[in-house]
Amino acid sequence: MRFTSETSSDGVREQLFTLGEIPGVLWTPEGAAGARPLILMGHGGGQHKKAPDIVTRARRFVIELGFAVASVDVPGHGDRPTDERYDRIAAGNQARVEAGEDPAPLIAGFQALVARQTVPEWRAALDALQELEHIGIGPVGYWGVSLGCGLGVPFVAAESRVRAAVLGLGGALASAEAAARITVPVEFLLQWHDERVPRAQGLALFDALASAEKTLHANPGKHGGTPPFELDSTLRFFARHLG
Amino acid sequence: MRFTSETSSDGVREQLFTLGEIPGVLWTPEGAAGARPLILMGHGGGQHKKAPDIVTRARRFVIELGFAVASVDVPGHGDRPTDERYDRIAAGNQARVEAGEDPAPLIAGFQALVARQTVPEWRAALDALQELEHIGIGPVGYWGVSLGCGLGVPFVAAESRVRAAVLGLGGALASAEAAARITVPVEFLLQWHDERVPRAQGLALFDALASAEKTLHANPGKHGGTPPFELDSTLRFFARHLG
């Protein structure tokens, strides 16, 4: 893990890093020392580790909870090179959708493929982050919706250090099997008029989670329209389970 | 409105009253003076105005939010006499269920019948309560699940003083039509394994609400198993909309 830049603002220290070829960002409270909870955040499709909805949430987790927060670019996103293999598959899927095929199973298959790469990448990032003096071996949380849910479900299922997760805006096609191996508390966000994830698919993914404590928060509106008060709820959820 | 008793404990003043033949209870902060938000609570089937789940919530609304809270007995419940007409219908329904009929439409029909009596009763209670010096004309909220939802949906739909409502554990059969006339913010509680309200019926009632802001909170477990953290959420919901 190599740190490449560092800035600070309003009490939040931001460090950019690379782990092998993976670019990442770490936010911690300014002056933080010693172990603390760590939240790993998975960004959405076409976005990156410092997308506005990631940064907004990360800063609140740091400022209001005192946690560390990290995010890394997904293959083919952000500061990572385009990936010919993924591009070829994506172009093929695009052609099939234009020929009339249902996009949902194609997206699901693609996310499952990418997850086979991101799960070990994110576990390696956790390993490296927990060696830092100002993170250490504290409880770990995961936050990810949309693509961050499609990749997050297999990650949370595989990684026993994750003790609580906020997921959502994803469907059962992509990850019901992995969801059935998740037993930690989950807050699951669903948009009632999601134009990308059919409602029944989202409800089925929530249903598939094996967690004894799981709570579905459904709100009206489209895929990108999660209301701002859900972030307040997310803060309390992580405070309750990691704090 | 006639007050029949008064006690105080831990900062909460409790006044029992009758309004005509309707027995009710009012909780306010000790020493309260002047207008404040008022939450009307509708109790569950077979319960009453001072059932433990009503009292627990009411005390927190008073202590943590400084609101006034009132609850009245539903016909045939609590300190009200048994009602021959309702008893006759209930007995008839019971016989039909034993003969193999689906109970859901029977319960729905029964709740719709009782609501024709409780909606005007609760409106009269609001009128009288808002004349009290320590309540006055402030914003009004409604809380009711199960029977309190079946009776609450037509009440909230009819009563324009209600500005926000917590509803749930009810189905669309009983009240989808009235739900389509509700436009105020609603927090809707659903139990994922509700043995009394089929999941699809609960989701359909949430779907039927015309509110621009409505939020569905679904949790695993049976009809009576709403997790304690939902009360924290309810407090924040009412604080946001009535505070």
Interface residues (C-beta under 8 A of the other chain):
Chain A: W192 L203 F206 D207 S211 A212 E213 K214 T215 L216 H217 A218 N219 P220 P227 F229 D232 S233 R236 R240
Chain B: W192 L203 F206 D207 S211 A212 E213 K214 T215 L216 H217 A218 N219 P220 P227 F229 D232 S233 R236 R240
